[in-house]
Amino acid sequence: MHCSALLSLTLMLVQLWPCSPSTQNHSARTTHQSLTAVRRVKRGWVWEPLFATEEQTSTVPVYVGQLKSDLDKQDGNLKYILTGEGAGSIFIIDENNGKIYVTQKLDREKKPFYTLRAQAINRSTQLPVEPESEFIIKVRDVNDHEPQFLDGPYVATVPEMSPEGTSVTQVTATDGDDPSYGNSARLLYSLIQGQPYFSVEPKTGVIRMASQMDRETKDQYLVIIQAKDMVGQAGAFSATATVTINLSDINDNPPKFQQRLYYMSVSEEAPVGTTVGKVFAEDSDTGENAAMNYFIEGDSSDAFDIITNNETQEGIILLKKRVDYESKRRYSIQAKVVNRYIDDRFLNEGPFEDKTIVKINVEDADEPPVFTLENYVMEIAEGAMSGSLVGVVTARDPDDDDCPVRYSIVHGMHLKGLFSINEHNGTIITTKPLDREIASWHNITVTATETRNPEKISEANVYIQVLDVNDHAPEFPKYYETFVCENAVSGQLIQSISAVDQDDSAEGHHFYFSLAQEATNNSRFTVKDNEDNTAGIFTAKSGFRRQEQFSFYLPILILDNGTPPLTSTNTLTITVCDCDTEVNTFYCRYGAFMYAMGLSTEALVAVLACILILLVFFLAIVAIRQQRKKSAFSEKMEEFRENIVRYDDEGGGEEDTEAFDISALRTRTVMRTHKPRKKVTTEIHSLYRQSLQVGPDSTVFRQFISEKLEEANTDPSAPPYDSLQTYALEGTGSLAGSLSSLGSNTSDADQSYDYLTDWGPHFKQLAGMYASHRSAGD
């Protein structure tokens, strides 16, 4: 087949596939090449690239292009057939000449191209004269879509006072048209609202600061951005977006006090820490940029302080110490406020602080009286007469009216009746003499009360010292036990003495010792003062005889250094001992005792011997009595003691027992004649069995008890075991019967207790005891 004819297409460009299969792949590759009107010649088919315009609407089909085979002689012998996407519905072909028409509106955004197949056949033979060829019809784009801002609405934040050109944010619009064909999708951005503060880059949509702006003037701006396609040409579509731009705060404003002068007041009764008032400084900034601290400038006042309330940013003025209306009525302080966080970029614009003056007036209040001193110390000599002056306390009303005050003493138990105070002038006097040796200090509390307002009371402590007066003479500190041997020589030391004094001495005590005047001439002893508050007693002669004089009484004079000095005479008792030069204290005490009793040594030995004999005799009597008592009760301890068991309910076992001594019911005949145990028990058991048969109220039982009591009461030799006990009925009708051995005429050895094992677990221990007893007897 030869490709000899060419087809020129003028309205549309139609891409035709070559007639040879070997060229089909090449045709497929050319569908994505540049869509330019380049004339191409292929063997068998003549084709050129071609587009169909979208959005075209018409009541008649719109011509797209023409297919033609180079074998077509235009004699009507060839027939053109169109198949593939949209063939027969969207696209139709004139079978006579191969012209293609579009019958519907096309949308490139839904389907950008269609793949079709063309075939030419001979009408006579119905055979193809050309191989089937595939071609593509592309839909040409038209500007039928508006730009869209898909990410809106936009919100951006930029610091206030940012320099010109600072990037704020970027907006982006999209267009559904073909960006590779024409200008339908080429957008251009412009600023509709926001001048002169902001600008936008036309191609990128980046919004920038056009000038510096102050947040305190305006903190929010609404900027409208427009996007146009077709590069803004006439007939282009457009869309707008709103951008909210907030200015963030920076610390570019100092704090400012609302007032240049504040007036406040405080009562003189207000305690320390009282809130006097508040000051407030405004800061146009926000957040931590508005945080501030308050101070009191310099040393303007030591009575007030200021703190910062971090929540309200207020300065709170507090009372630092008590104020007094009468002393100072007005205060003037200077308060300062400073930004807590300072931006160094704005330091050149001035200090970020402010100052104000606060004037504070002190209000007068009815105050309690004030003592001239908080504590008073007074002195008075001991022994002073009642009514002696101790001292004076003074208090006054600090208010302007100077109300009179009344004084009183708060009496404690230990101070009752010792002091009194004049309620008008505060004079304190004694009500009885004071003794320093009992109490050297007295602490009292004095109150001062306003006469017109008794609720206004104040107190002061008064400390009264009782001054010492030398009213106690010195004396021996203890009783001295002094001995001297009969063979003592002259000048021998027999005793060292000292003295004590209850008085105080500012210079320390100093005592002087000497013999009393009446013993100076004929005394056999001398006193030597050691000048260290001690003295020694020495013998003045040699040799002493107890027979002549057993004791000596030596009067010793002691003088203190008080003003005036006091003396006392203390007697020292000296006992003569029968000893050598070394005194045996115990032997001397023993000898002194015997001498005082008027006994000699031989007499004392005789007395001790008599005492020893009496002691031995007494012990012998006690031993004999113990032996007699033991023999009198030996038989009683050997007699059998039986238990009468009382059962309130059947089957209680050994745990349900109440025992007593049956010997209290025995007759005196039994106690004297010692009848055999078997007969006695037989008699009692018989009576007891009879009582069980007739019950506890029978005459026999009562008669038995009465007889035994009578016998016990009339028997002088019976021990005091007589007692009356009431025994309830054991319980008649028990299948087990009585367990007591009183009713048995046989001995324990003659009885068999094997039946106890049949009575159950309650009698298990009893059965074991009797069984073991029987085994042992056997």
Protein Blocks (a to p, Z undefined) as FASTA:
>chain_A
ZZfbdcddfkbccddddfblklmmmmmmmmmmccdddddddehiacddddddehiacfbd
cdfbdcddfkbgonopaccddedehihklpccdfknopacdfbdcdfklombdcdddddd
dfklopafbdcdddddddddddfbccddfkbccdddddehiaehiafbdcddddfbdfkg
cjklpccdddfbhpakbccdfklopacdfbdcdfklogcdcddddddehhopahiacddd
ddddddddddfbccddfbfbdcddddfkbcghiafbdcddddfbgcjllgccdddehjlb
fkbccdddfklopacdddfbdcdfklomcdcdddddddfbdcfklmmnopcddddddddd
ddddddddddfbfbdcddddehiaehiafbdcddddfbfnlpaddddddddfklgokacc
dfklopacdfbdcdfklomcdcdddddddfklmklccddddddddddddfbccddfbdcd
ddddfkbcehiafbdcddddfbdcfkopaddddddfklmmmccbdcddehlopacdddfb
eciafklombdcdddddddfbdcddddddddddddddddfbdcfklmmmmmmmmmnopaf
klmmmmmmmmmmmmmmmmmmmmmmmmmmmmmmmmmmmpccddddddfbghkljmlccddd
fklmpcfklmmnopafklmmmmmmmmmmmmmmnojkbmklmmmmmmmmmmmmmmmkbccf
bccdddddfbghianlpabfklpcbdfklpccklmmmnojklmmmmmmmmmmmmmmZZ
